[in-house]
Amino acid sequence: MVAACLTGCDRPVEIIAHRGASHDAPENTLAAVMLGWQRNADVEVDIHLTADNRLVVIHDKDTHRTAGQKLIVAQTRSEELRKLDVGRFKSEDFAGEKIPFLEEVLETIPPRKKLYVEIKSGPETVPFLEQAIHASGKQAQIVIIGFDLDTVALAKERMPRIPVYWLKSTEKEKMSRKYIPHDASLIQTAKDKGLDGLNVHFAGVTEEFARAVRASGLGLYVWTVDDPAEARRLAGLKVDGITTNRPAWLREQLAAPQTSKPGPDTSPEPQPSTKD
């Protein structure tokens, strides 16, 4: 795992590539995943269960946004989904990219890296995910995340040795349009379900909330941060990890704090020593 830290931090902050390095490659494709590894990040991907009980890597419940043709993932067999082009929507350079099977992504994880698997479908997904992770032999490199509390609780029950985090979003106040801070009650709910921590929208993280999570012994991760100033604030609050679309660029900003306009992610790209 590669991490970045501000001056004065007493421990590093993990950098996680959101849907792979999705600023520069089509999200949730093998191209984005490999670019995430090459940019020395851990990687996060989303999974859905198909009609033929295969785990495929895609964020939305249907394929319209990334493929231009609407197929409902849960109602479609994997061989039909795999015929779609989910690279061209990003750039002609990625034309021909297919929706990956989770097993294909698991095979790419390099040593000392972690893959965050977000369950987008329901509890019915968990037994198939358990099988895929066990078959990969890379249990120690997997983290499971998800918004549905029952689903992540079931995943933790069935796979107690794998870290499992509960994803939470936040809303804006109607009048001020300011983000509402996360409620500390999330902490006890996560503990009651035996989860390892919380993975929350960054804008709801206050100093008080971060302190309460740390005091509870749970882990605290945040999503999705592409603003260096916000990343520095969160690192200062000692979050465990930051999910970003721009892993190498954001790491550079954390290492050398300064006012900087967003630019292409051009940091060195060492090749991963092995797949997965």
Buried (B, 14 or more C-beta within 10 A) or exposed (E): BBBBBBEEBEEBBBBBBBBBBBBBBBBBBBBBBBBBBBBBBBBBBBBBBBBEEBBBBBBBEBBEEBBEEEBBBBEBEBEEBBEBBBBBBBEEEBEEBBBBBBBBBBBBBBEEBBBBBBBBBBBEBBBBBBEBBEEBEBEEBBBBBBBBBEBBBBBBEEBEEBBBBBBBEBEEEEEEEEBEBBEBEBBEBBBEBEBBBBBBBBBBBBEEBBBBBBEBEBBBBBBBBBBBEBBBBBBBBBBBBBBBBBBBBBBBBBEEBEEEEEEEBEBEBEEBEEEB
